Amino acid sequence: MNFVSIRVITDDVKRLVHFYEQVTGLSAKWYTEDFAELASPSSLLAIASTRTIGLFGANVASPAQNHTVIIEFLVNDVDQEYEKLKNIINEFVMEPTTMPWGNRSVLFRDPDGNLVNFFRPTSADAIQKYEP
C-alpha cells in the first residue's frame, strides 16, 4: 500500500486552489470546475467541491469542519517560508518553532480553517527520517 493523496472538500474550490498555489508555489491541474490537484514529488493535494460528495454517498463529508487533521509540507527553510507567508497569512497558529520531536514548524490555517504545517527536520533522527 502507498499513501498518495489527501482530498479537501470545500464550498469554494477556486479560492482554496488559489490559496494553496500561493503558499506552495505549485500549479494546480484542473480536471473539472469541481476538482483540481496540486502535485508534489511525493503526493497530491486534491481539492474538490461539495458537489462531488454525492458520488461517494449522502453526507459523507462536510467542508470547513476539520478539527483533527494537519496538512503538512516538507520545506527547505521554515523561517524563509514564514517570511513569504507573512504576505499571505493574516494570523499564524504558531510562528516558527522547533518541536520536541526534531522538526522546525510554522502552523497556519487555510481559508476553510484547515491546519497547515510547513516543517523541516532539524534533529539527527528527524533528518534521517526524511532524508535517508
Secondary structure by P-SEA (a helix, b strand, c coil): ccccbbbbbcccaaaaaaaaaaaccbbbbbccccbbbbbcccccbbbbcccccccccccccccccccccccccccccaaaaaaaacccccccccccccccccccbbbbbcccbbbbbbcccccaaaaaaccc
